[in-house]
Amino acid sequence: MTRILAIFLLLVAIAALIIGIRAWIKMFSSKEIIKFPFAQKKTEFTIFESGYYAVYIHAKNFRLLPIKWIPKIKSSSISAEIIVKGTSIFGVRSNNFDGGRMEKFGFEIEIPGKYTIEIVDGESGYSRLRRTFEVAIIPKRIFSESEQKDLFISIRKGPSLLQKAFLFPQLFLAFVGLFGIVFSSIAIANPKAFDKFGNKQNIENQI
């Protein structure tokens, strides 16, 4: 491999890494609108701009989340209920040393204003499937049920489910970029580093 080709590959790899990092930031960046204890069940909040909003549940690490709940969101001005959908595999999850948050539901707001959120009994099919999977693979001694005093609900503004679907392939570019940077850096330092592999392949093909 020539040094010029290796430099070109390095630039392409850096570009792919930058695209992947930007997608990563967009995927996990969100603006918190309100946060309240899970046990409170109902509260009012204000939306200042239209767009996609998500309902997150916050808990301590190594705790099983409650699954038999769904949020009901209504407009305070026109008393209309907003359609809320489960986020399934596209829900964002982030953790720190003490706890973490998981996106469980999402909804679109077209008209800014005052809204209410109420936590009611209910269960989505994905929640049941997830719990079945957790119980099957997680040792009981490691995980335990969450206590309501440790649970919180938040509403955050962020990328929609469709936007997240387009971000996933961009996230993959981050890994491609990292591999490409290592590969091209070695090729720049030693253009003949991979010639032996190429020669070996040619010999095997001739045989």
Legacy VTK file of the C-alpha trace (Angstrom):
# vtk DataFile Version 3.0
C-alpha trace
ASCII
DATASET POLYDATA
POINTS 207 float
0.000 0.000 0.000
1.366 3.422 -0.925
1.671 6.154 1.682
-0.626 8.458 -0.353
-3.400 5.829 -0.347
-2.908 5.283 3.370
-3.237 9.027 4.045
-6.444 9.115 1.969
-7.848 6.186 3.990
-6.881 7.984 7.204
-8.850 11.077 6.181
-11.867 8.934 5.286
-11.612 7.108 8.627
-11.433 10.384 10.559
-14.519 11.662 8.709
-16.387 8.427 9.526
-15.381 8.724 13.187
-16.606 12.325 13.364
-19.962 11.364 11.788
-20.297 8.480 14.255
-19.478 10.651 17.283
-21.972 13.323 16.187
-24.651 10.619 15.786
-23.788 9.266 19.255
-24.211 12.742 20.774
-27.542 13.270 18.990
-28.786 9.835 20.081
-28.156 10.403 23.778
-28.668 14.163 24.061
-32.029 15.292 25.392
-33.446 18.242 27.302
-35.266 17.496 30.551
-38.678 19.154 30.806
-39.832 17.771 34.150
-38.895 15.076 36.672
-41.080 13.767 39.505
-41.305 10.744 41.854
-42.937 7.640 40.393
-45.173 7.446 43.481
-46.611 10.901 42.741
-48.517 9.437 39.769
-49.753 12.735 38.327
-48.320 16.185 37.626
-48.541 19.121 35.240
-45.821 20.352 32.895
-45.377 22.970 30.183
-44.240 22.416 26.600
-42.706 25.469 24.917
-42.061 24.033 21.446
-43.515 21.323 19.233
-41.580 18.123 18.578
-40.874 14.647 19.917
-40.860 14.023 23.660
-40.038 10.882 25.595
-41.054 9.464 28.970
-38.096 8.077 30.924
-38.033 6.014 34.092
-35.104 6.538 36.466
-33.872 3.891 38.901
-30.825 2.705 40.799
-28.465 0.240 39.151
-29.144 -3.494 39.504
-32.871 -3.022 40.038
-35.704 -4.506 37.980
-38.022 -1.801 36.679
-41.802 -1.985 37.145
-43.544 -3.007 33.946
-47.261 -2.677 34.746
-47.587 1.056 34.117
-48.240 3.372 31.212
-48.410 7.184 31.006
-51.510 9.109 29.990
-50.850 12.622 28.699
-53.549 15.224 28.200
-53.643 18.815 27.053
-54.852 21.083 29.868
-56.252 23.660 27.449
-58.368 21.475 25.168
-58.707 18.344 27.378
-57.486 16.132 24.547
-55.437 12.980 25.180
-52.098 12.656 23.389
-51.203 9.390 21.667
-48.333 7.733 23.550
-46.382 4.856 22.014
-43.845 2.434 23.458
-40.319 3.024 22.201
-39.391 -0.684 22.040
-35.748 -1.328 20.982
-35.253 2.301 19.934
-35.547 3.565 23.504
-32.401 5.272 24.773
-30.775 3.978 27.945
-27.947 5.633 29.867
-26.244 4.796 33.170
-23.822 6.297 35.645
-22.207 4.887 38.791
-25.327 5.250 40.940
-28.249 4.711 38.587
-29.627 5.235 35.142
-32.604 6.141 33.010
-34.499 4.320 30.277
-36.751 5.735 27.600
-40.017 3.800 27.751
-42.585 5.850 25.806
-42.656 8.621 23.243
-45.179 11.137 21.935
-45.421 14.051 19.533
-46.565 17.520 20.568
-47.903 19.822 17.859
-49.278 22.640 20.009
-47.134 24.023 22.876
-48.921 24.641 26.163
-49.741 23.060 29.508
-50.133 19.294 29.749
-50.677 16.707 32.472
-49.089 13.280 32.782
-50.689 10.516 34.829
-49.152 7.118 35.585
-51.844 4.435 35.361
-51.942 0.636 35.458
-51.191 -1.025 32.148
-48.595 -3.115 30.397
-47.084 -3.093 26.923
-46.208 -6.255 25.026
-42.552 -5.239 24.813
-42.377 -4.747 28.607
-43.687 -8.273 29.184
-41.192 -9.694 26.695
-38.325 -7.778 28.290
-39.222 -8.956 31.797
-39.429 -12.580 30.619
-35.960 -12.203 29.123
-34.580 -10.546 32.288
-35.945 -13.209 34.606
-34.498 -15.941 32.377
-30.915 -14.623 32.247
-30.391 -12.423 35.337
-29.432 -14.209 38.591
-31.903 -13.378 41.367
-29.107 -12.620 43.821
-27.762 -9.824 41.605
-30.969 -7.995 40.704
-33.924 -7.128 42.909
-37.219 -5.300 42.440
-37.056 -1.508 42.544
-38.680 0.323 45.444
-41.010 3.179 44.501
-39.037 5.689 46.576
-36.064 5.091 44.272
-38.061 5.526 41.056
-38.577 8.761 39.148
-40.301 9.710 35.895
-39.028 12.406 33.556
-40.130 13.919 30.275
-37.336 14.899 27.913
-37.166 16.400 24.440
-34.906 14.587 21.998
-34.648 12.773 18.649
-37.744 10.967 17.427
-37.902 7.215 16.786
-37.503 7.789 13.043
-34.457 9.992 13.612
-32.954 7.326 15.864
-33.460 4.694 13.160
-31.323 6.807 10.820
-28.722 7.400 13.542
-27.992 3.691 14.121
-26.020 3.164 10.863
-24.149 6.402 11.565
-23.165 5.072 14.987
-21.586 2.090 13.231
-19.315 4.505 11.361
-17.610 5.362 14.658
-16.306 1.789 14.946
-15.369 1.719 11.256
-13.528 5.010 11.723
-11.572 3.751 14.730
-10.488 0.611 12.871
-9.627 2.646 9.776
-7.499 5.110 11.755
-5.454 2.287 13.289
-5.079 0.481 9.951
-4.128 3.585 7.953
-1.774 4.886 10.676
0.186 1.631 10.547
0.255 1.816 6.743
1.571 5.403 6.823
4.323 4.509 9.292
5.239 1.377 7.326
3.732 1.169 3.802
4.933 -2.423 3.443
3.377 -3.632 6.703
0.520 -5.416 4.933
2.426 -6.518 1.817
3.266 -9.911 3.352
-0.427 -10.648 3.843
-1.121 -9.736 0.222
1.748 -11.879 -1.046
0.560 -14.808 1.039
-2.913 -14.553 -0.471
-1.446 -14.471 -4.016
0.618 -17.611 -3.320
-2.441 -19.467 -1.978
-4.450 -18.448 -5.052
-1.719 -19.717 -7.391
-1.639 -23.062 -5.606
LINES 1 208
207 0 1 2 3 4 5 6 7 8 9 10 11 12 13 14 15 16 17 18 19 20 21 22 23 24 25 26 27 28 29 30 31 32 33 34 35 36 37 38 39 40 41 42 43 44 45 46 47 48 49 50 51 52 53 54 55 56 57 58 59 60 61 62 63 64 65 66 67 68 69 70 71 72 73 74 75 76 77 78 79 80 81 82 83 84 85 86 87 88 89 90 91 92 93 94 95 96 97 98 99 100 101 102 103 104 105 106 107 108 109 110 111 112 113 114 115 116 117 118 119 120 121 122 123 124 125 126 127 128 129 130 131 132 133 134 135 136 137 138 139 140 141 142 143 144 145 146 147 148 149 150 151 152 153 154 155 156 157 158 159 160 161 162 163 164 165 166 167 168 169 170 171 172 173 174 175 176 177 178 179 180 181 182 183 184 185 186 187 188 189 190 191 192 193 194 195 196 197 198 199 200 201 202 203 204 205 206
